[in-house]
């Protein structure tokens, strides 16, 4: 089941999975785009709608199980761009909630609907789509917040479902799609570079990204038996670059036992932090 599989990276992933022998259920919000995608992927079926709606997510999983007898793979590639020029200085509460719903809401609802089926059948693989934006380098509000939350949710799902042989990982892709082309996008990247948020190399990579087909193989690997021992990790797939984020671990700045020592003073904390 490929959510957001009617366009961009999702379409490339759906096509590659079908070429690898998978039976594919394509989802997207635009019914015409879903129909067009299905026509290009042999044996694929389509289910339009936004899975951020719990009823759509449940219906999508039910349709996949009815059509193919099981749901072994869930790939989430759906998303929407931050409004042009959006920042904490300009974004509305409604826009922020819409962005969280499009990213985190969709991932939560599809995982909620699919995970019990995967547990019952003895295993499965989930790959959710994150973004470099969770680091904050691309500015915005709801987009980086949603993608960061997708990372955290996926790691929690991986830990919770490991005993049930259900794996969950994240891919942070870089690819040229409708969300990363056009004058507004180019102006946004140039402005981030001007403000010092993006260095020159990162700016060039953002403006000259590879086609989605370069990101798709990492998704296909993660849902395959070749990655049977891989779960709870965040990967990068950007053109010919494949990478992995190290798991965050705390480094000790200072320590004293609480049983026989007083709390640190503000000045002591400042001295350790400098």
Secondary structure, 3 states (H helix, E strand, C coil): CEECCCCHHHHHHHHHHHHCCCCCEEEECCHHHHHHHHHHCCCCEEEECCCCCHHHHHHHHHHHHHHHCCCCEEEECCCCCCCCCCCCCCCCHHHHHHHHHHHHHHHHHHHHHHHHHHHHHCCEEEEEECCHHHHCCCCCCHHHHHHHHHHHHHHHHHHHHHHHCEEEEEEEEECCCHHHCCHHHHHHHHHHHHCCCCCHHHHHHHHCCCCCHHHHHHHHHHHCHHHCCCCCCEEEEECCEEEECCCCCCCCCCCCCCCCCCCCCHHHHHHHHC
